Amino acid sequence: MAWWDERFQEMEALRRELMRAFDDTPLRRPYSRVSFLPGLRARAYPLVNITEDENTLYIEALAPGLDPESIKISMANNQLTLSGEKRSLNGDIKAEAYHRSERAAGRFVRNITLPTPVDADKIKADYRDGLMLIRLPKAEAAKTRQIEIQVS
């Protein structure tokens, strides 16, 4: 019986070590033991897609239910910051009355490190139908240049 206790303790130590390793990662996993507990994991909001072409970076931020007046976009040190507030639809309902609450409300800040330098003076943003579309023209130094080869 003593050998079983030792094996069980080793397995339990291994389980704790694995859980600690997953807790330290920035990724949210569906099997995380704290995925559904409020306040323990930061949610990335708004959800974004970032694409680029030769001259421009494009950011599509999924942000339904926002008041466009509350949205702030700023740029510093090659990092784009999106902030604002998502208001609750039913502010008079007490928290204990909810059976399920999956639609978060409140203030948010999302910092996005850009993969290439951009011209901050030419950034354009539109918000429609719950989608924020941001166009960031690349800085001249970041654009791909075709170099002609001289043959002699």
N, C-alpha and C positions, 0 to 999 in steps of 0.2 A: 504494500500500500504506500510505503514511503516513496518508492520510485515514481508512482503516479503523481503524487503531490509535487515532486521536483519537475516532472515533465509539464504539469499544468502551470506551475509558476514560470517556467521558461516560455511557454506559449503565451501566457498573459503578459510577460515582459515584452515579447516580440509584438504582440497586438498593440500595446501602449506606445511602443517606439514607432510603429507604422502610422498610428493615428496622429502622433505628434508630427511626423514628417508631412502628412497630408494637411494638417492644420497650418503649417508654415508656408504652404504654397499659396500664391495669389489667385490661383484658378478656383472657381467654384465647381464642385463636382456634385452630381445628383446624389451620390451616396455619402456625402459629408454628413456627419452626425449633427451639425448645427445649421444645415441649409434652411430649415424652416423656422429657426428661432430669430426673432427681431433683434436688431442691434448688434449681432455678433459677426456678421459678414457684410461688408460694404457691397452694395449693388452698383454695378456700372450703369449709370443712367445719364443721358440717353444712350441707347444702343446705336452703334455707328458702323457704317461701311466706309472704307477709305480706298479710293481708286486714284489712278493717275494716268495722264497721257503725256505727250512730249512736253507740253507747256504748262499744265495745270494739275493741281491736286484737287480731288473732289471728295467732300465729306457729306454723307447722307446720315442724318441723325433722326432716329425714330423717337418722336417726342409728342405723342397725342395728348390733348387736354391741357396744353399750356396756353397761358395768356401771352400773346406775342410781345406785349409791353414788358413782361418780366424777364425776357431772355436777354442775356448779356454775353457778348463774345469779345474776348480779348486775346492779344498775341504778345508774347514776350519770350525771348531766348529760345526760339524755334519750338515753342509749346503753345498750343491753342487751348484756351480755357472757355468752356461753355458753362454758364450758370443761369439759374432762374428759380422759379417756384411753380410747383404743380399744386393747385388748390384742391381741397377735398370737395366733393360734390355735396355731401351731407355732413356738414360740420357740427350739427346739433345731435348726432347719434353718439352715444357713449361707447367707449371701446368694449365694455363687457357685453354689449348688445350684439356684437358681430358674431356670426357663426363661422364666417370665413372672410378674410380680408387679403386679397391678392393685388389690389390696385393701390399702390403706395401714393402718398401725397406728401408735400413738404418741399423744402429747399434742396437743391442739388448743385453740385459742382463736378465737372468732368474735365480733367486735364489730358490732352492728347499730344504726345511728342510726335512731331512731324518727321517723316523719313528724309526730307530734303528742305533746304532753305526756301522761303517764299517771300514775295514782295508784299509786306504787310499793308502798304498803302493802297493796294488794289484788291483787297479781299472783298468779296460780295457774298451776301447771305439772304436767303428767302425762306419764309415759313408759310407753308400751305398744306392743308389737309393732314396735319399732324406730322409732317416731314420737314425738317430743317435741311435746306440744301446750301452748302457753303462751297464757294469756288475760291481757291487759293492759287493765284498765278505764281509759278516758280520764279525764283530770283535768276537773273541772267547768268550768274556764276554756276547755278545748279543745272542749267539746261544742257542737254546733250548736244555736242558740236561734232559735225562731220569734219574730219581732218583730211585734207587732200594730200596724197602721197606724191612726191616729186620723183620722177624717174630720170636718172642721168646716164 
